[in-house]
Amino acid sequence: MKRNYVGLTLTNYSYMFNFEEEFEHQNTRVWMTNNWTKGFYYCGLYMVIIFLGQLYMKSRPRFELRKALICHFISLPAGSQNFTILLVLLFFNGKLPKPTYRMVDT
């Protein structure tokens, strides 16, 4: 029995990707019904990998990453375009611009 799920979903999107337009719910539901046990196998494999990884890394020296992490965290906001523009404006004008608000069409 094929069901119609069009009325149950919200289709008022401004843009839909191809995979969203071509998505067939019934085929996916049949696949999930047939393959739901595979998730347990993947979870078990994940736990084995984590456990064996801990045993392997227990005898190895630890990494000293403090300096690399400090450089990484300092570079994150510096890479942001908005942060850079605000710093330039603050440096040259001595004050920050007033915030602007845009209305979004719905």
Secondary structure, 3 states (H helix, E strand, C coil): CCCCCHHHCCCCCCCCCHHHHCCCHHHHHHHHHHHCCHHHHHHHHHHHHHHHHHHHHHCCCCCCCHHHHHHHHHHHHHCCHHHHHHHHHHHHHCCCCCCCCCCCCC
